[in-house]
Amino acid sequence: MRRLILGLCAITSLAACDLVPRGAGLQSEVLAAEKDENGNEITQFAVEPVTRANLATFVNWRPADSSHYHWINRVDQPNNRIIRPGDSVSITVWTTDVDGGLLTSPGQRSVPLADNRVSPNGTIFLPYLGDFKISGNSPERARERIEEKYSETMPSAQIQLKLTEGVEQSVSLISGVAAPGTYPLASNDYTILQIIAEGGGMATFTNPQVRLHRSGKIYGVSANRLLNEPRLNTTLRGGDRIYVEEDERTFLSLGAAGTEAVHAFTSDNVSALEALSIIGGVSDTRADAKGILILRRYPLKNVTADRSGPDHPRTIFTLDLTSADGLFSADQFEIESGDLIYVSESPLTAVQSVFSIFTSVIGLNNAIN
């Protein structure tokens, strides 16, 4: 018996020395502050409880992730096609003069003119008319003007005009759609949702993101917002490039969580409660429901001393899921890309481990006796 007692004491000492194996640290261990040689605490991070009283403060802080994109709102344009430099037009002159005329031979009813590319100054060359400016006109108006001019010498002339937009009036669907390729702008009011639909729709992604390259800049918005907010259905310009991709934002879960892994964002905004659901909750037998920690790094430029921003670039937000205020607050606190959700271990877990070892030792002692 004496040996048993000594063995139990030794095991208890091992537990006290933190040598009992555990899958996660205790909240007190993670939040413990180091001290300098004089016994003063070294400020290595800030601790912020997520409560109703603090939520309004956190909302006003600038996001830690500064890689978000801006977007261009829709600007209504006339819903018609306009001829521009670089476009091509094919023109056919029809006449009822079977005896021949200025452009036709006897018995000839029509004559196709060579395809004309609109010059940088907006003109095309027409036989007997010379350089004729048509840029800035719709195809219908350009046809009427050419017909009016030819009618001065060919009273029966009728003009047929076909417009083909140049590369400058095309947009490119790069990827993330069923049929990528280059598409001409069908009108001045051609929108990004129209071109995506023409490309066969978006690929199946988790929270797909739409990207627009224009004039050397990248703009971005989620497909969900684009579909639900009409003002975001921006009007395209020639030369635009569009692609659809998976949401690149992720967060990490460790400790006594349901899973220890990297997780993708499933929507534009993910609350702490939703994130806990994504990671599979917490371990019923190991987790400390009062010790859910969210570790976040802020850029130094975000740190302030007046609470308009975080107090420290390394900030730990604490959640208490055992109270109604903690649960409601967790449902309103938003996770950011790069966050680490750390589920600390319950202090009872170590005690249970010690008891388990005690039981094993007692069983072994009884077997020896």
Protein Blocks (a to p, Z undefined) as FASTA:
>chain_A
ZZmmmmmmmmmmmmmnopaccfbdcfklmmpccddfkopacdfbdcddddfklmmmmmmp
ccfblkbccdddddddddbddddehiacddddddfblnbpfkbcehiabdcdddddddfk
opacdehklpadfehiafklmmmmmmmmmmmmmmmbccdddddddfklcccdfbhpabgc
ddddfbfklcfklmmmmnopaaddehiaddddeehiacdddfklmmmmmklmccddehia
cdddddfbdcddehjdfbdcddddfbfbdcfklmmmmnopaafklpcfklcccdddddfk
lpcceopacfbfbdcddddfkbfklmmmmmmpccdehiacdddddfklmmmmmmmmmmmm
mmmmmmmZZ
